[in-house]
Amino acid sequence: MKRDRSSVDRRRAEILKMIREREEVKVEQLAKEFGLSLMTVRRDLQYLEDRQLISRFHGGATANLTPRPVTEEEEVQLYRSLIGRFAATKVSDGDTLFINGSRTALGMLDYLKYQSVHIITNNAWAVGQTYPRGVSVTLTGGDLRNHILVGDYVMRNLLTLSADKTFIGCAGVYSNGEFRYDIPTEIGINEAMISRTTKELYILADHTKVHSGSAHENLYGSCTYERPWTLITDEKADARAVEHLRMLGMRVYQVSMDDPMP
């Protein structure tokens, strides 16, 4: 089945990172590391070579000595991939997870390895993707708005379910502990997921979404939660905001471009 564009971009960013770290890789190595067919790897390498990021040779590729600078958009996409990869390490065999409409949160499923994990989500991007062995996905149902399932049907279903852990994305995390959502109907759905979570709560947000101050002047709703949260962000997140969040009792993990491949 075809994968959505964001998943392909994440994979190519990870392949590029590996090539730059190792300087030279074989097609077979990449296929094994990422669980891909040789044809898919060759297609990804051609894409990277067309953008002058790597040089291909028969059976593999090397990093260009003078690659073009990574754009800000590419950097954010790579950080989101690293956040998803780190989030996957917080999942245990046998877990049931709630995942909201966040693409970053859904992307963590690419990194779950041979575990028995059940996903409950209102994220319609989950349709038409393939997942690692042992990962099962249940959609909440509901009315489709962009790529998110919303409405009373979602709420009724969620209130009959429960999960061990919840992983959600949002439009902003603020140093006073507020979360902002750009889709008003997301607030109730996220709160339902949170209320039905028995163990741990995770928020996934790259540095562009972590801010000092409060969200009260922004559009749509902002929320604060009394339960303890873990924020997974990246090394470029606002240092003052991260410090304040830790002072409020929030656990914060920051992924780095230098983090080794698992």
N, C-alpha and C positions, 0 to 999 in steps of 0.2 A: 504494500500500500504506500501511496505517496505521503511524504512528510510535509508539514507546513514549512514556510520559508524560514521562520525564526529558528526552527530546529536545525535546518540545513546550515544556516549562518553560524549557529553555535558550534556545530561539528567542524566546520571549516576553520573557525577561529582556533579550536583546540588542536586541529591537525597542524596549523601554521605554528602554533606555540611549541608543539613537540618538535617540529623540524628545526626551529630556531634553537631550541635547547640542545638537541642532539647533533645539529649541523648537517647530518645526513641520515636518511631513513629509507628503508625498502618498502615497496608496496605491500608485500606480505606482512611486514611488521604492523603497518597501519591497519590493514584489514583485521588482524588479530586483536590489536589494542582496542579498536572501536567496534568490532563485531560487524564489519561491513563486507560486501562482496568486493572482489578485485576491480570489477567494472566501476563500482561506485567510488572507490578510492581513486582510480585513474581520472574519473570525471572531476572529483574535487581538486586533484593536483593540477589538472588542466585549467580549472577556474583560477587557482592561485597563481599559476604561471602566467596566465593572460594578464594578470594585474601586477606582474613583475615582482611578486613577493617571494617566489622560489624559482629554482631552475631544475627542470626534470632531466633525468638520464634514464637509460634503459633499466627498468626494474626499480626505480626509486626517485628521490628528489633531494636537493640540497638547499640550504638557506642562501639567498642572495647576500653577497657581501655588503652591498649598499641598497638595502630594500627601501622602498618609499615609506615615508612616515605613516604610521597608523592614524587614521582619522579619529576624531572624537567619537563619532558614532560607532566605529569598529571597536574602539576601546571599551565603550559602555557595554556593547554586546558581549565582549569577551569577559568582562567583569560579571555580567549576569550569568554567563555560563559557569564561571568559577563559583558563584554563589549557589547555583543549583547543584553543582558537584559536591560542595561542602554540605549543603542541606541533606543530600542523600546519605551522608555518613551518620546522620542523626536518626535514621530509620532502622528499626530492628526487625528481625525475621518474625513474621506473624502480625505485624502492625496493621491496623486499619487507619487510614489517613483521610482527613478532609483537606481538599485543595480548592481554593476559590478561582476566580476568573483570571488570575495572573498568569502570564506566559512564563515569567521567570520561575514561578512555583511549579507549574506544570513541567517545565524543562528539567527539573530535578529527576524525573522518572527515567530519563535517559541514562542515569548513572546508578540506578539500583541494580545490583548484581545478584542474580540467582536467589532472590528472596521470595518468600510467600507474603506478598503485600497486597492489601485491598485498598483501592482508591475510590473515594466518593467525591464527585466534583460536579459543579455547575459550569464548568469550562468546556464549551463546545469545540475548542481546538483539540480536545482529546479524541474526537472522532477522526477516523482515517489515519491514525498513527499506529506504529508498531512499538511494542514495549519489551523490555527484557523478560525472559522466561520467569514465570512465577508472579508477575504483576497483573492483577485484574482490575478493571475499571468499571464503576457504576456511575451513570449519569443521573442527576437528580430529576431530570425532566424540567418542564417549565416553558415559558415564552422566550424566544430567542431575541436578544437585543445585542446587535453586533456579534460578538463571539461568546456572550454570557447568557446563561439561562436564568431568568428572573421570574418573579410573580408568586402568587399565593401557593401554587402547586409545589414550587421548590420549598417554601417554608414548611408546608404540611409534611412533606417527605422528610426533611431534615429533622423535624421534631420527633420523628419515630426512629431515628438512627442515632448512633454514637460512634465516636472514633477515639483512638488512643492519642493521636497527635493531629494538630492542625497546622498547615503551612499556607500562609496567605501573602499576597502582595498588596500594595496600596499605592496611592498617588503621592503620599508624603508622610514622613516620620519627623516629628518636631521634638526639640529638646525639652519641652515641658511634658512629654509623654503622650501627646496627641497623635492620632493617625488620621489621615485625610483620604477620602474616597471620592473619585470624580464621577462615580455613577451612584446617584442617590439610592436606588433600589439595592445596591450592594451592601449597604450598611446593615439592614435587617438580616440579610442572608449570612453575612460574616458573623454577626452577633449570634445567630442560631448555631452556626458551626462551633463557635467558641463555647457556647453554653453546653453543647453536647460533647465536648472534648474532656476526656477523663484524665489525661496526663499533661503533655507539654504543648505549648503554643509558640509558634515561630512566625516572625514577620520577615519577608525577604525584600530587600530594597537596596538598589545600587546607590552610589554616592550622590547622584543627581536628585535623589528623593529624600535625602537626610538634611534637615535644616535646623538652624538655631531659631529660637522664638516659638511662636504659636501659629496655629492654622486658622484662627478665628476670622481673618480677613479674606480667606480663599473661598472659592465657589464650593457649593455642596457641603456635605456634612463632615464634621470631624468628631472623633470619639476618643475617650480615654477608657482604659480598662483596669480594674483593680487586680485582676489575676496577674501573676508574674509572666513576663514575656522574654523570649530570646530574639534579638535582632541579628540577622546575618546580612552584613553589608560588605563594603570593600575598603581598601586602604586609603582611598581618596575621600572618604566621608568626612564631613565637617568635624574637626577635632573637638571643638567646644561642644557641639551637639552630642557627640559620642560621650564625652566626659559627663555632661549633665544627665544623660540617659542612664549611665552607670550609677551615678549618685542617686537616681530615683529607684535603683534596684533592678534595672533591666540588664540582663546578660547580653553582651555585645561581642560578636565574632566579626573580624575583618579579614576577608580573603586578600591574597596578594598575587601579583603576576609572577612572583618567584616561588609560589607554592608548587611543590613537586606533583607530578601526575600520580594518582593513586595506584 
